[in-house]
Amino acid sequence: MSKYMGFWMGLMLLCAGALQAQTGVRLRKIVKHKSQHLYGLPISMVKVPTGTFVQGAENDQDSNNITSNENRHPVLISSFYISTTETTNAQYKEFVNWVRDSLAALNLGGEYLNIKDGDTSINWKNAERINYQDPAVMTKLTNLLLDPSKSLSHKPQIDPAKLVYEMKGFDYQEAAKIENKGRSPKDFVYHYTVQVYPDTLVWMRDFGYSNNEQMATSYFASDKYKNFPVVGVNWMQATAYCDWFTKQRINRDQREHKMAIGGQCRLPTEAEWAYAASLNDKDLNKGRSNDQLDQADKPEKQKRRRGKNREEEAVSAQGNKLFPEKVIEGKHGKMGIYNLADNVSEWTNTSYYAGGANFENRFNPDIQWGTIDSKSKSKRRKVVRGGSWKDTPQFTTVSNRFFEDLGTAHSYIGFRVVVNLPE
């Protein structure tokens, strides 16, 4: 009997492994697909297995000083896929161009639309070939153009502020609350728009009395930086990108292959981010050189050094990065994940709540409170993790943690994505 039981258990494990392999293959095909607009690196994903870790143990350096020993606790995290690099300018630009082409097709009509049984959809075969240098085309896109009185060019230009993405969905968190039992499902459908073009002036705004005009004009626009992490995007824009990727890449692929619709691209929860970081490298100071660690943790050694002039000491104390680097040029850990500590800090999906570790769930913890319409500043805070290129060595670790308003953008904050797919 035990022999047969072992046979069936082995068969079940073999089938489960085959299904997981199929899921992984399907995901790789989805994320590595290169459209006409994606001219940079495709998204690379790695699977993070189900497991436990001690949340809070990695937070010795909390910029907001809320983490203490008593807040450390074991948590269980379900498996997920996480991008091995931060989202790049090229990858985000594909999203921006999709929004631009969608709005242009709706304005142009005719050959750029498909109308069937009263439903209207974009004819992407034609929409992807819209020539924005053609004066005849641009004259038909007056609703999308920059006001001539505000333009520095004599040529008509698309107004970045008019490139908006519609966010539509169902708020399961709100619908699940006991006090909302019995209410109509329609009450929990959300619908709002998000301006998708990055704020390129963050390079000027973040650093007063600093000459960063070249970065402001070229970092997102120039091909030179196509494989650098996108910055100048707030939490809402990062979330909109994830929503677009879910609907236009994952769900579309599932429909084309007649598969069950499911799965989601989203920002990682703080717990998922920290768990992936802990697996990627047990040494939480990965990415910092011995010299940098000496500067940050052992200042007495610095005093004993000889032969270093003041300029060299200043560079060492500040770190050796002037701007972000290409997403695959930094160091990666055991999981193959790049730049968790020192390229750009990264948005998470988790709301920042002082003392939240005292009551969050031990199974897939994630704190959510407030909405994008919240008037209270405290309800608009989102957790940001990891150090960035502008930080001193003390903060260029995966332990670095702080919050920002969900509508705020900076030149040192970007994001990476996670994907869940039905097994």
VOPAGU-2260 file (C-alpha; in pm, 1 decimal, decimal comma):
REM VOPAGU-2260
SITE   aa  ch    i         X         Y         Z
SITE  MET   A    0       0,0       0,0       0,0
SITE  SER   A    1     279,4     236,5      98,1
SITE  LYS   A    2     450,0     159,3    -233,3
SITE  TYR   A    3     142,3     271,9    -430,1
SITE  MET   A    4     103,4     577,1    -207,8
SITE  GLY   A    5     463,0     673,5    -280,5
SITE  PHE   A    6     402,0     627,9    -652,5
SITE  TRP   A    7      96,7     856,2    -653,6
SITE  MET   A    8     270,3    1118,2    -439,6
SITE  GLY   A    9     563,7    1115,4    -676,5
SITE  LEU   A   10     331,4    1151,0    -975,7
SITE  MET   A   11     151,6    1444,5    -813,3
SITE  LEU   A   12     479,8    1620,2    -739,8
SITE  LEU   A   13     593,0    1560,0   -1098,5
SITE  CYS   A   14     269,5    1713,1   -1234,1
SITE  ALA   A   15     299,8    2010,3    -999,3
SITE  GLY   A   16     655,4    2065,9   -1115,0
SITE  ALA   A   17     546,4    2049,0   -1479,2
SITE  LEU   A   18     271,3    2305,0   -1419,2
SITE  GLN   A   19     515,0    2538,3   -1247,3
SITE  ALA   A   20     756,8    2501,2   -1537,0
SITE  GLN   A   21     478,3    2582,0   -1786,4
SITE  THR   A   22     384,3    2890,8   -1584,9
SITE  GLY   A   23     745,8    3004,9   -1583,9
SITE  VAL   A   24     782,0    2951,4   -1958,8
SITE  ARG   A   25     460,4    3140,6   -2030,1
SITE  LEU   A   26     569,3    3432,7   -1812,6
SITE  ARG   A   27     908,5    3451,2   -1979,7
SITE  LYS   A   28     739,6    3466,9   -2320,8
SITE  ILE   A   29     511,3    3746,7   -2204,0
SITE  VAL   A   30     772,5    3969,5   -2041,9
SITE  LYS   A   31    1040,9    3913,9   -2308,1
SITE  HIS   A   32     806,1    4003,5   -2593,3
SITE  LYS   A   33     949,3    4305,3   -2776,3
SITE  SER   A   34     699,8    4531,3   -2942,5
SITE  GLN   A   35     778,1    4791,0   -3204,8
SITE  HIS   A   36     809,6    5055,1   -2932,3
SITE  LEU   A   37    1032,4    4861,3   -2690,4
SITE  TYR   A   38    1386,4    4920,2   -2812,4
SITE  GLY   A   39    1571,0    4846,5   -2487,9
SITE  LEU   A   40    1613,3    4549,0   -2261,5
SITE  PRO   A   41    1308,1    4323,3   -2215,6
SITE  ILE   A   42    1186,7    4262,2   -1861,7
SITE  SER   A   43    1364,5    3975,6   -1687,1
SITE  MET   A   44    1188,3    3794,3   -1400,7
SITE  VAL   A   45    1296,4    3548,1   -1134,0
SITE  LYS   A   46    1069,5    3332,8    -918,3
SITE  VAL   A   47    1085,5    3390,3    -544,0
SITE  PRO   A   48     972,2    3069,9    -367,2
SITE  THR   A   49     724,1    3050,1     -81,8
SITE  GLY   A   50     904,3    3087,5     248,9
SITE  THR   A   51     944,4    3261,2     581,5
SITE  PHE   A   52    1181,3    3530,7     700,8
SITE  VAL   A   53    1211,3    3768,6     993,8
SITE  GLN   A   54    1062,0    4096,5     883,5
SITE  GLY   A   55    1225,4    4396,2    1045,3
SITE  ALA   A   56    1562,5    4226,1    1084,5
SITE  GLU   A   57    1680,9    4401,3     769,9
SITE  ASN   A   58    1564,3    4741,3     893,8
SITE  ASP   A   59    1854,9    4843,4    1114,8
SITE  GLN   A   60    1868,9    5158,0     904,0
SITE  ASP   A   61    1519,5    5304,9     904,0
SITE  SER   A   62    1524,6    5667,4     794,7
SITE  ASN   A   63    1204,3    5726,7     990,1
SITE  ASN   A   64    1329,0    5561,9    1311,2
SITE  ILE   A   65    1025,5    5343,7    1372,3
SITE  THR   A   66    1189,4    5002,6    1360,1
SITE  SER   A   67    1299,2    4844,6    1686,6
SITE  ASN   A   68    1387,1    4495,4    1801,2
SITE  GLU   A   69    1039,3    4424,0    1932,9
SITE  ASN   A   70     895,5    4485,7    1582,9
SITE  ARG   A   71    1091,8    4196,7    1433,6
SITE  HIS   A   72     868,2    3900,1    1363,4
SITE  PRO   A   73     857,2    3595,0    1134,8
SITE  VAL   A   74     623,0    3616,2     835,5
SITE  LEU   A   75     519,3    3375,4     559,2
SITE  ILE   A   76     532,5    3496,8     199,7
SITE  SER   A   77     365,1    3322,5     -95,3
SITE  SER   A   78     570,6    3267,7    -410,9
SITE  PHE   A   79     583,8    3541,5    -673,7
SITE  TYR   A   80     793,0    3658,8    -967,8
SITE  ILE   A   81     998,4    3976,1    -933,2
SITE  SER   A   82    1182,3    4171,0   -1201,4
SITE  THR   A   83    1557,4    4132,1   -1173,6
SITE  THR   A   84    1608,5    4498,9   -1261,3
SITE  GLU   A   85    1430,5    4824,6   -1203,2
SITE  THR   A   86    1186,9    4932,1   -1473,5
SITE  THR   A   87    1385,6    5113,6   -1741,0
SITE  ASN   A   88    1319,8    5428,5   -1939,3
SITE  ALA   A   89    1263,1    5214,6   -2250,2
SITE  GLN   A   90    1014,1    4986,7   -2076,8
SITE  TYR   A   91     821,4    5278,4   -1930,3
SITE  LYS   A   92     836,3    5465,5   -2261,8
SITE  GLU   A   93     654,3    5173,5   -2425,5
SITE  PHE   A   94     368,3    5244,5   -2183,7
SITE  VAL   A   95     378,4    5619,4   -2254,1
SITE  ASN   A   96     375,8    5557,3   -2630,1
SITE  TRP   A   97      84,6    5314,2   -2594,4
SITE  VAL   A   98    -116,3    5583,4   -2415,2
SITE  ARG   A   99     -20,8    5842,3   -2679,4
SITE  ASP   A  100    -113,5    5613,7   -2970,0
SITE  SER   A  101    -441,2    5509,0   -2805,8
SITE  LEU   A  102    -554,2    5868,2   -2760,1
SITE  ALA   A  103    -436,7    5963,2   -3108,4
SITE  ALA   A  104    -623,4    5671,4   -3266,9
SITE  LEU   A  105    -945,7    5769,0   -3088,0
SITE  ASN   A  106    -906,8    6126,2   -3214,7
SITE  LEU   A  107    -820,7    6024,7   -3571,8
SITE  GLY   A  108   -1086,7    5753,9   -3604,5
SITE  GLY   A  109   -1134,8    5581,9   -3940,9
SITE  GLU   A  110    -867,0    5327,2   -4020,8
SITE  TYR   A  111    -725,6    5350,4   -3669,8
SITE  LEU   A  112   -1035,5    5200,6   -3507,8
SITE  ASN   A  113   -1217,4    4869,4   -3521,8
SITE  ILE   A  114   -1594,1    4888,0   -3479,5
SITE  LYS   A  115   -1779,3    4559,5   -3436,6
SITE  ASP   A  116   -2126,1    4498,0   -3290,4
SITE  GLY   A  117   -2127,9    4847,6   -3144,9
SITE  ASP   A  118   -1793,7    4803,0   -2966,0
SITE  THR   A  119   -1496,4    5022,5   -3053,5
SITE  SER   A  120   -1133,3    4912,9   -3019,0
SITE  ILE   A  121    -795,6    5033,8   -3140,5
SITE  ASN   A  122    -665,5    4897,9   -3470,6
SITE  TRP   A  123    -308,7    4858,0   -3345,9
SITE  LYS   A  124    -173,7    4750,8   -3682,3
SITE  ASN   A  125    -240,9    5105,3   -3802,7
SITE  ALA   A  126    -214,8    5293,4   -3473,6
SITE  GLU   A  127     148,2    5190,4   -3421,5
SITE  ARG   A  128     231,2    5353,3   -3756,1
SITE  ILE   A  129      85,3    5697,3   -3684,3
SITE  ASN   A  130     329,7    5956,1   -3818,9
SITE  TYR   A  131     352,6    6238,2   -3567,8
SITE  GLN   A  132     582,4    6430,8   -3802,1
SITE  ASP   A  133     305,5    6459,8   -4063,1
SITE  PRO   A  134     141,4    6806,4   -4041,4
SITE  ALA   A  135    -183,2    6661,2   -4179,4
SITE  VAL   A  136    -198,5    6415,6   -3890,5
SITE  MET   A  137    -109,5    6671,7   -3626,1
SITE  THR   A  138    -382,0    6911,6   -3739,4
SITE  LYS   A  139    -635,5    6641,0   -3650,7
SITE  LEU   A  140    -493,6    6596,9   -3300,9
SITE  THR   A  141    -570,6    6943,7   -3165,9
SITE  ASN   A  142    -715,5    6794,1   -2844,9
SITE  LEU   A  143    -375,4    6642,4   -2764,0
SITE  LEU   A  144    -151,4    6930,3   -2865,4
SITE  LEU   A  145      35,9    7173,5   -2646,7
SITE  ASP   A  146    -111,0    7523,2   -2643,1
SITE  PRO   A  147      93,3    7717,2   -2901,9
SITE  SER   A  148     129,5    8004,0   -2654,9
SITE  LYS   A  149     314,9    7767,7   -2418,9
SITE  SER   A  150     531,5    7599,7   -2682,0
SITE  LEU   A  151     894,6    7690,2   -2751,3
SITE  SER   A  152     870,3    7533,9   -3096,3
SITE  HIS   A  153     692,1    7647,6   -3409,3
SITE  LYS   A  154     588,6    7290,5   -3479,3
SITE  PRO   A  155     279,1    7138,0   -3317,8
SITE  GLN   A  156     373,2    6916,5   -3022,8
SITE  ILE   A  157     192,1    6657,2   -2812,7
SITE  ASP   A  158     121,1    6795,5   -2465,5
SITE  PRO   A  159     271,5    6550,2   -2209,9
SITE  ALA   A  160       9,8    6658,1   -1954,2
SITE  LYS   A  161    -265,3    6525,4   -2183,8
SITE  LEU   A  162    -122,0    6173,6   -2195,4
SITE  VAL   A  163    -352,0    6020,7   -1935,5
SITE  TYR   A  164    -424,3    5658,4   -1856,2
SITE  GLU   A  165    -762,5    5542,0   -1727,0
SITE  MET   A  166    -744,5    5328,2   -1415,3
SITE  LYS   A  167   -1047,6    5102,3   -1379,8
SITE  GLY   A  168   -1096,1    4817,9   -1138,6
SITE  PHE   A  169   -1263,9    4674,0    -831,8
SITE  ASP   A  170   -1149,3    4759,9    -479,7
SITE  TYR   A  171   -1149,9    4419,7    -308,2
SITE  GLN   A  172    -994,0    4558,6      10,4
SITE  GLU   A  173   -1280,7    4800,9      62,8
SITE  ALA   A  174   -1548,5    4553,9     -43,7
SITE  ALA   A  175   -1421,4    4295,7     207,4
SITE  LYS   A  176   -1474,7    4520,0     509,7
SITE  ILE   A  177   -1748,8    4397,9     743,1
SITE  GLU   A  178   -1913,7    4738,8     755,9
SITE  ASN   A  179   -1961,0    4724,9     377,9
SITE  LYS   A  180   -2140,5    4390,5     374,5
SITE  GLY   A  181   -2458,8    4402,9     165,9
SITE  ARG   A  182   -2360,3    4705,9     -38,9
SITE  SER   A  183   -2378,0    4697,7    -417,2
SITE  PRO   A  184   -2059,8    4579,0    -591,7
SITE  LYS   A  185   -2083,6    4891,9    -806,1
SITE  ASP   A  186   -1996,2    5096,3    -496,8
SITE  PHE   A  187   -1644,2    4956,5    -505,5
SITE  VAL   A  188   -1561,8    5012,0    -870,6
SITE  TYR   A  189   -1293,6    5279,6    -901,7
SITE  HIS   A  190   -1225,6    5493,1   -1207,3
SITE  TYR   A  191    -972,1    5772,9   -1229,2
SITE  THR   A  192    -704,3    5901,5   -1466,0
SITE  VAL   A  193    -328,1    5930,8   -1423,7
SITE  GLN   A  194     -89,0    6153,4   -1616,7
SITE  VAL   A  195     179,9    5910,6   -1732,2
SITE  TYR   A  196     468,1    6124,8   -1858,1
SITE  PRO   A  197     754,3    6140,2   -1604,2
SITE  ASP   A  198     833,8    6467,2   -1429,9
SITE  THR   A  199    1167,9    6542,0   -1595,7
SITE  LEU   A  200    1220,3    6858,4   -1390,9
SITE  VAL   A  201    1286,1    6654,7   -1075,9
SITE  TRP   A  202    1653,8    6674,5   -1171,6
SITE  MET   A  203    1636,0    7049,8   -1117,3
SITE  ARG   A  204    1395,1    7045,0    -826,3
SITE  ASP   A  205    1569,9    6784,4    -611,8
SITE  PHE   A  206    1904,5    6961,4    -612,1
SITE  GLY   A  207    1894,3    7336,1    -573,3
SITE  TYR   A  208    2193,4    7538,1    -688,8
SITE  SER   A  209    2307,3    7247,2    -903,3
SITE  ASN   A  210    2357,5    7227,7   -1279,8
SITE  ASN   A  211    2141,1    6932,1   -1386,3
SITE  GLU   A  212    1973,1    7085,9   -1688,8
SITE  GLN   A  213    2124,9    6824,9   -1921,8
SITE  MET   A  214    1971,9    6541,4   -1717,9
SITE  ALA   A  215    1635,3    6715,7   -1716,1
SITE  THR   A  216    1628,8    6747,0   -2095,1
SITE  SER   A  217    1785,7    6415,6   -2196,5
SITE  TYR   A  218    1752,3    6145,6   -1927,8
SITE  PHE   A  219    1408,2    6021,8   -2039,0
SITE  ALA   A  220    1421,5    6149,5   -2397,9
SITE  SER   A  221    1763,8    6028,9   -2512,9
SITE  ASP   A  222    1844,2    5675,6   -2632,3
SITE  LYS   A  223    2164,8    5703,9   -2431,8
SITE  TYR   A  224    1965,3    5639,2   -2114,6
SITE  LYS   A  225    1716,3    5384,5   -2248,1
SITE  ASN   A  226    1844,9    5106,6   -2019,8
SITE  PHE   A  227    1869,4    5326,7   -1712,1
SITE  PRO   A  228    1599,5    5314,0   -1441,8
SITE  VAL   A  229    1303,7    5539,9   -1503,6
SITE  VAL   A  230    1273,7    5813,7   -1240,6
SITE  GLY   A  231    1045,2    6111,6   -1195,2
SITE  VAL   A  232     745,8    5878,5   -1164,2
SITE  ASN   A  233     519,9    5890,1    -860,5
SITE  TRP   A  234     345,9    5594,4    -697,9
SITE  MET   A  235      28,8    5643,8    -903,8
SITE  GLN   A  236     224,4    5639,5   -1230,9
SITE  ALA   A  237     412,1    5324,9   -1127,9
SITE  THR   A  238      80,4    5160,1   -1039,3
SITE  ALA   A  239     -69,5    5269,4   -1373,0
SITE  TYR   A  240     222,5    5104,8   -1555,1
SITE  CYS   A  241     151,8    4781,5   -1367,1
SITE  ASP   A  242    -218,3    4799,9   -1454,1
SITE  TRP   A  243    -132,6    4851,2   -1821,6
SITE  PHE   A  244     112,7    4560,1   -1818,7
SITE  THR   A  245    -151,6    4336,1   -1662,3
SITE  LYS   A  246    -420,4    4419,9   -1916,1
SITE  GLN   A  247    -217,6    4471,7   -2232,7
SITE  ARG   A  248      52,4    4208,8   -2190,7
SITE  ILE   A  249     -57,2    3936,7   -1947,1
SITE  ASN   A  250    -434,6    3928,6   -2006,6
SITE  ARG   A  251    -400,1    3986,4   -2381,9
SITE  ASP   A  252    -158,3    3694,3   -2409,0
SITE  GLN   A  253    -400,6    3476,8   -2213,2
SITE  ARG   A  254    -688,3    3567,5   -2445,6
SITE  GLU   A  255    -480,0    3503,7   -2758,1
SITE  HIS   A  256    -388,2    3156,8   -2630,5
SITE  LYS   A  257    -741,7    3086,5   -2501,4
SITE  MET   A  258    -623,9    3056,7   -2143,3
SITE  ALA   A  259    -810,6    3146,2   -1826,6
SITE  ILE   A  260    -779,2    3518,5   -1755,7
SITE  GLY   A  261    -590,2    3576,0   -1433,0
SITE  GLY   A  262    -268,7    3700,9   -1282,7
SITE  GLN   A  263    -147,5    4048,5   -1209,8
SITE  CYS   A  264     152,0    4276,3   -1247,7
SITE  ARG   A  265     186,6    4512,2    -952,2
SITE  LEU   A  266     429,2    4684,1    -721,0
SITE  PRO   A  267     578,7    4454,1    -457,2
SITE  THR   A  268     453,1    4478,5    -102,0
SITE  GLU   A  269     719,8    4590,1     141,4
SITE  ALA   A  270     732,3    4237,1     284,2
SITE  GLU   A  271     784,0    4084,9     -61,7
SITE  TRP   A  272    1057,0    4336,2    -140,9
SITE  ALA   A  273    1238,5    4267,5     186,7
SITE  TYR   A  274    1196,2    3890,2     150,7
SITE  ALA   A  275    1340,4    3894,7    -202,2
SITE  ALA   A  276    1627,9    4110,5     -77,6
SITE  SER   A  277    1699,9    3867,9     206,1
SITE  LEU   A  278    1715,9    3573,4     -36,1
SITE  ASN   A  279    1914,2    3767,8    -293,7
SITE  ASP   A  280    2193,1    3827,0     -48,7
SITE  LYS   A  281    2224,4    3738,6     316,6
SITE  ASP   A  282    2494,3    4003,5     342,1
SITE  LEU   A  283    2274,3    4311,8     364,1
SITE  ASN   A  284    2568,7    4536,9     283,9
SITE  LYS   A  285    2611,7    4381,8     -63,0
SITE  GLY   A  286    2704,0    4646,3    -316,9
SITE  ARG   A  287    2913,8    4852,8     -79,0
SITE  SER   A  288    3289,7    4828,6    -102,3
SITE  ASN   A  289    3507,4    4761,4     201,1
SITE  ASP   A  290    3628,7    5119,8     184,2
SITE  GLN   A  291    3270,3    5246,5     193,7
SITE  LEU   A  292    3185,2    5022,8     489,3
SITE  ASP   A  293    3487,5    5149,7     675,1
SITE  GLN   A  294    3373,7    5504,7     609,4
SITE  ALA   A  295    3017,4    5439,3     725,3
SITE  ASP   A  296    3070,2    5199,0    1017,0
SITE  LYS   A  297    3426,2    5251,4    1139,9
SITE  PRO   A  298    3511,5    5620,9    1130,9
SITE  GLU   A  299    3808,4    5561,9    1360,4
SITE  LYS   A  300    3981,8    5371,3    1077,5
SITE  GLN   A  301    3939,2    5669,6     853,2
SITE  LYS   A  302    4127,9    5886,5    1099,1
SITE  ARG   A  303    4421,6    5643,2    1098,9
SITE  ARG   A  304    4455,4    5639,8     722,4
SITE  ARG   A  305    4745,4    5820,3     565,6
SITE  GLY   A  306    4811,5    5940,3     215,5
SITE  LYS   A  307    4450,6    6040,2     141,6
SITE  ASN   A  308    4392,6    6400,9      59,3
SITE  ARG   A  309    4071,1    6580,8     145,7
SITE  GLU   A  310    3920,4    6544,4    -199,9
SITE  GLU   A  311    3957,5    6167,0    -192,2
SITE  GLU   A  312    3806,1    6149,0     154,7
SITE  ALA   A  313    3508,5    6356,6      43,2
SITE  VAL   A  314    3442,6    6129,6    -255,8
SITE  SER   A  315    3471,0    5816,1     -40,9
SITE  ALA   A  316    3233,7    5950,5     224,2
SITE  GLN   A  317    2978,2    6057,3     -32,2
SITE  GLY   A  318    2993,4    5743,5    -244,5
SITE  ASN   A  319    3114,6    5700,5    -600,0
SITE  LYS   A  320    2797,3    5759,1    -804,5
SITE  LEU   A  321    2700,9    6085,9    -961,6
SITE  PHE   A  322    2385,2    5960,5   -1138,2
SITE  PRO   A  323    2197,0    5629,5   -1178,1
SITE  GLU   A  324    2369,1    5354,9   -1375,9
SITE  LYS   A  325    2241,7    5104,5   -1631,3
SITE  VAL   A  326    2018,4    4850,0   -1464,4
SITE  ILE   A  327    2246,6    4554,4   -1539,5
SITE  GLU   A  328    2578,7    4721,1   -1462,0
SITE  GLY   A  329    2551,0    4701,7   -1084,7
SITE  LYS   A  330    2606,9    4401,4    -862,0
SITE  HIS   A  331    2349,4    4127,0    -834,2
SITE  GLY   A  332    2299,7    3871,4    -560,3
SITE  LYS   A  333    2224,2    3501,7    -534,6
SITE  MET   A  334    1878,9    3538,2    -693,0
SITE  GLY   A  335    2017,9    3738,4    -985,2
SITE  ILE   A  336    1838,8    4057,1    -870,6
SITE  TYR   A  337    2024,3    4380,3    -947,8
SITE  ASN   A  338    2056,6    4708,6    -760,4
SITE  LEU   A  339    1834,2    4664,1    -457,6
SITE  ALA   A  340    2062,4    4884,4    -251,4
SITE  ASP   A  341    2228,3    5161,4    -446,5
SITE  ASN   A  342    2087,8    5258,6    -786,8
SITE  VAL   A  343    1742,9    5407,9    -723,8
SITE  SER   A  344    1517,8    5367,4    -422,9
SITE  GLU   A  345    1197,0    5182,7    -510,6
SITE  TRP   A  346     826,2    5230,1    -455,9
SITE  THR   A  347     637,2    4952,1    -279,5
SITE  ASN   A  348     263,0    4898,5    -269,3
SITE  THR   A  349     252,8    4921,9     111,2
SITE  SER   A  350     116,3    5218,1     303,1
SITE  TYR   A  351     343,5    5368,7     565,5
SITE  TYR   A  352     194,7    5347,4     912,7
SITE  ALA   A  353     404,7    5412,9    1221,8
SITE  GLY   A  354     380,0    5107,6    1445,6
SITE  GLY   A  355     212,0    4901,7    1173,7
SITE  ALA   A  356     436,8    4603,9    1251,3
SITE  ASN   A  357     247,4    4561,1    1579,1
SITE  PHE   A  358     -76,8    4456,3    1411,0
SITE  GLU   A  359      -4,6    4350,8    1052,1
SITE  ASN   A  360     -83,3    3994,4     949,7
SITE  ARG   A  361     191,4    3732,8     961,9
SITE  PHE   A  362      73,7    3582,8     629,9
SITE  ASN   A  363     160,9    3798,0     326,9
SITE  PRO   A  364     158,8    4119,1     538,3
SITE  ASP   A  365      63,3    4440,7     365,2
SITE  ILE   A  366     -83,4    4755,4     518,2
SITE  GLN   A  367    -326,8    4955,9     307,6
SITE  TRP   A  368    -511,0    5260,7     425,1
SITE  GLY   A  369    -628,6    5575,9     261,6
SITE  THR   A  370    -688,0    5634,6    -109,5
SITE  ILE   A  371    -545,4    5859,7    -378,0
SITE  ASP   A  372    -818,8    6108,9    -284,9
SITE  SER   A  373    -733,1    6112,9      86,4
SITE  LYS   A  374    -698,3    6460,8     230,0
SITE  SER   A  375    -490,2    6340,2     522,6
SITE  LYS   A  376    -119,1    6348,1     444,0
SITE  SER   A  377     -56,3    6044,9     663,7
SITE  LYS   A  378    -297,7    5836,0     454,9
SITE  ARG   A  379    -112,4    5920,0     133,5
SITE  ARG   A  380     227,4    5787,4     246,5
SITE  LYS   A  381     382,2    5488,6      69,0
SITE  VAL   A  382     687,6    5294,0     180,1
SITE  VAL   A  383    1002,6    5333,3     -31,2
SITE  ARG   A  384    1282,2    5078,3       5,5
SITE  GLY   A  385    1652,7    5060,2     -74,1
SITE  GLY   A  386    1929,5    5314,7    -111,9
SITE  SER   A  387    1996,5    5521,8    -421,3
SITE  TRP   A  388    2275,2    5676,7    -623,2
SITE  LYS   A  389    2254,4    6005,6    -431,0
SITE  ASP   A  390    2288,7    5846,2     -84,8
SITE  THR   A  391    2597,3    5825,0     132,5
SITE  PRO   A  392    2731,7    5472,2     202,2
SITE  GLN   A  393    2543,7    5463,9     532,4
SITE  PHE   A  394    2215,9    5453,0     339,4
SITE  THR   A  395    2312,5    5250,0      30,5
SITE  THR   A  396    2177,8    4925,2     174,4
SITE  VAL   A  397    1860,8    4719,5     139,1
SITE  SER   A  398    1787,4    4826,7     497,4
SITE  ASN   A  399    1714,6    5182,4     390,6
SITE  ARG   A  400    1346,4    5264,2     439,5
SITE  PHE   A  401    1146,3    5584,7     421,0
SITE  PHE   A  402     811,5    5713,8     294,2
SITE  GLU   A  403     691,1    5957,0      31,4
SITE  ASP   A  404     353,4    6097,9     -66,6
SITE  LEU   A  405     201,4    5884,1    -342,2
SITE  GLY   A  406     186,9    6187,9    -570,9
SITE  THR   A  407     552,7    6282,9    -525,0
SITE  ALA   A  408     827,4    6212,4    -779,6
SITE  HIS   A  409    1205,2    6230,3    -740,5
SITE  SER   A  410    1517,4    6175,1    -948,1
SITE  TYR   A  411    1629,1    5900,7    -709,4
SITE  ILE   A  412    1308,2    5693,1    -686,3
SITE  GLY   A  413    1200,5    5433,6    -942,1
SITE  PHE   A  414    1032,0    5095,5    -918,1
SITE  ARG   A  415    1042,6    4728,3   -1009,1
SITE  VAL   A  416     744,7    4497,3   -1053,8
SITE  VAL   A  417     619,7    4162,5    -930,9
SITE  VAL   A  418     390,2    3927,8   -1121,8
SITE  ASN   A  419     148,5    3666,3    -993,1
SITE  LEU   A  420      17,2    3408,3   -1237,8
SITE  PRO   A  421    -234,3    3127,9   -1176,8
SITE  GLU   A  422     -51,3    2797,8   -1130,1
